[in-house]
Structures are given as C-alpha cells and as structure tokens.
C-alpha cells in the first residue's frame, strides 16, 4: 500500500511538472521617474582679501544633489536639479535648447547668497555645465567657478 501511495505521489508530481507552463522572461516596465544624481566641484576661487587657506577651503567643498524627476525631464525638472545643487535658487533666466542649458539665478545656499550664470549641455540621460558665481562679501566680492554633471542613476 505504501508503494502504491508513493508511486501515486511521484506520478502526480511528475504530471504536474509536465503540465506546468514554461516560464518566459517578461520585460519589467521602465519607471517614468528616474533618480538624477548631480555631483560637482569648485575649480577656481578669487576675491579681494582671501587668503590661500580660505581659497583652498572653498575649493574643497563638494557639490551634490539627488533629485527624483521624469526620465525625460521637462525644463522645470532640470531647473530644479541645477538649483537644488546650489541651494534654494530663483531663476531670472532659464533657456533649454535641444542640447544646451543657459541659466541666470540667485541662490541662497550653505555659503550664503550668490548670483550665478550657468552654461551647460544635456543629453537624454545626462547633463553637465559650468557655473560662475559671485558671492557678495564685505571685503569685496568672491568669484567662484564650479563644474557639475548629472546623470540617471536608477528609478524612483
């Protein structure tokens, strides 16, 4: 009896394995939103009264930001990603052409208020550019040039 029962179980398992549909790989839909990661560095600093040590300290600051935005971003999305990298920014000019970005902005960030001009390029999954900023200072304006680049780094 045990053999018959064991044989029936084996036959049932074998039949279900044969009857089971073949698995096929399915394409996972791509998210409409992407995680855009921006990184950058300060490449030059100048200003009246700045010591070499102050200039080096400023140049060591890293720029970074992560923004969840559309995989195919609208101008406002790119504006947000760039602005968030430098603090809270208000744009007086923002131009976005097929492959270029141009912006004039006022930002309040970690290092205080600044006026800046940004010129960059963009593709479908990345952007990069140069930012020239002026920080008002009691001893004279401080001029800071930085470069940033952003790219898609996953879904969100």
C-alpha positions as CSV (number, residue, x, y, z in Angstrom):
1,X,0.0,0.0,0.0
2,X,2.9,2.4,0.9
3,X,4.5,1.7,-2.5
4,X,1.3,2.4,-4.4
5,X,0.8,5.6,-2.4
6,X,4.4,6.7,-3.0
7,X,4.1,5.8,-6.7
8,X,0.9,7.8,-7.0
9,X,2.6,10.8,-5.4
10,X,5.5,10.6,-7.7
11,X,3.2,10.3,-10.7
12,X,1.2,13.3,-9.5
13,X,4.3,15.4,-9.1
14,X,5.6,14.3,-12.5
15,X,2.3,15.1,-14.2
16,X,2.1,18.5,-12.6
17,X,5.7,19.3,-13.7
18,X,4.9,18.2,-17.3
19,X,1.7,20.2,-17.2
20,X,3.2,23.3,-15.7
21,X,3.6,26.1,-18.3
22,X,7.0,27.1,-19.4
23,X,8.2,30.2,-17.7
24,X,9.2,33.1,-20.0
25,X,11.1,36.2,-19.1
26,X,9.0,39.2,-19.0
27,X,10.3,42.7,-19.5
28,X,9.9,44.8,-16.4
29,X,8.3,48.1,-17.4
30,X,10.7,51.1,-17.0
31,X,9.7,53.6,-14.4
32,X,8.6,57.0,-15.7
33,X,10.7,58.7,-13.0
34,X,14.4,58.4,-12.6
35,X,16.9,59.3,-9.9
36,X,19.2,62.0,-11.3
37,X,22.4,62.3,-9.3
38,X,24.4,65.6,-9.6
39,X,28.0,65.9,-8.5
40,X,30.5,68.7,-8.9
41,X,33.5,70.6,-7.7
42,X,34.8,74.1,-7.3
43,X,37.5,74.7,-9.8
44,X,38.5,78.3,-9.1
45,X,38.1,80.9,-6.4
46,X,39.2,84.5,-6.3
47,X,38.4,87.7,-4.4
48,X,39.9,90.6,-2.6
49,X,41.3,89.8,0.8
50,X,41.1,86.0,0.5
51,X,44.0,84.1,1.9
52,X,45.4,81.0,0.2
53,X,44.0,78.9,3.1
54,X,40.5,80.3,2.6
55,X,40.7,79.7,-1.2
56,X,41.7,76.0,-0.6
57,X,38.9,75.6,2.0
58,X,36.3,76.8,-0.5
59,X,37.8,74.7,-3.3
60,X,37.5,71.5,-1.2
61,X,33.7,71.9,-0.9
62,X,31.9,69.3,-2.9
63,X,28.6,69.9,-4.7
64,X,26.0,67.2,-4.9
65,X,22.3,66.7,-5.1
66,X,19.9,63.9,-5.9
67,X,16.5,64.6,-7.5
68,X,13.7,62.3,-8.5
69,X,12.3,63.6,-11.8
70,X,10.9,62.4,-15.0
71,X,13.1,60.1,-17.1
72,X,12.5,62.6,-19.9
73,X,12.7,65.8,-17.9
74,X,10.9,68.9,-18.6
75,X,12.6,72.3,-18.3
76,X,11.3,72.8,-14.8
77,X,12.8,69.5,-13.7
78,X,16.2,70.4,-15.0
79,X,15.9,73.8,-13.4
80,X,15.1,72.1,-10.0
81,X,18.0,69.7,-10.3
82,X,20.5,72.5,-11.0
83,X,19.0,74.9,-8.5
84,X,19.0,72.3,-5.7
85,X,22.7,71.7,-6.2
86,X,23.5,75.2,-5.3
87,X,20.8,75.8,-2.6
88,X,17.4,77.4,-2.9
89,X,17.5,79.3,-6.3
90,X,15.3,81.7,-8.2
91,X,15.9,81.8,-11.9
92,X,15.6,85.2,-13.7
93,X,16.5,83.4,-17.0
94,X,16.3,79.8,-18.0
95,X,16.8,78.6,-21.5
96,X,16.7,75.0,-22.6
97,X,17.5,74.1,-26.2
98,X,17.9,70.6,-27.7
99,X,21.5,70.2,-26.3
100,X,22.2,73.3,-24.2
101,X,21.2,74.8,-20.9
102,X,21.6,78.5,-20.0
103,X,20.5,80.0,-16.7
104,X,20.9,83.1,-14.6
105,X,19.9,82.6,-10.9
106,X,20.1,83.9,-7.4
107,X,20.7,81.3,-4.8
108,X,20.7,81.1,-1.0
109,X,22.8,78.1,0.0
110,X,25.1,76.8,2.6
111,X,27.7,79.5,1.7
112,X,25.3,82.4,1.6
113,X,23.6,84.3,-1.2
114,X,25.1,84.3,-4.7
115,X,24.3,85.5,-8.2
116,X,25.2,82.9,-10.8
117,X,25.3,82.2,-14.5
118,X,25.2,78.5,-15.7
119,X,26.0,77.3,-19.1
120,X,25.8,73.6,-19.9
121,X,24.9,70.8,-22.2
122,X,22.4,68.0,-22.0
123,X,21.6,64.6,-23.4
124,X,18.7,62.2,-22.8
125,X,20.3,60.7,-19.7
126,X,22.8,63.3,-18.5
127,X,23.8,67.0,-18.3
128,X,26.8,69.0,-17.3
129,X,27.9,72.6,-17.1
130,X,29.9,75.4,-15.6
131,X,28.6,77.8,-13.0
132,X,30.1,81.2,-12.5
133,X,29.0,82.7,-9.2
134,X,29.5,85.9,-7.3
135,X,29.2,86.0,-3.5
136,X,28.9,89.4,-2.0
137,X,31.4,89.9,0.8
138,X,32.2,92.9,3.0
139,X,35.8,92.8,1.9
140,X,34.9,92.6,-1.8
141,X,33.0,90.1,-4.0
142,X,34.2,86.4,-4.1
143,X,34.1,84.8,-7.5
144,X,33.6,81.0,-7.6
145,X,33.7,78.8,-10.7
146,X,32.3,75.3,-10.4
147,X,31.5,72.4,-12.7
148,X,28.7,69.9,-12.2
149,X,27.4,66.9,-14.0
150,X,24.3,64.9,-13.5
151,X,23.1,61.5,-14.8
152,X,20.4,58.9,-14.3
153,X,21.2,56.5,-11.5
154,X,18.2,54.3,-11.2
155,X,14.5,54.5,-10.7
156,X,12.5,56.3,-8.1
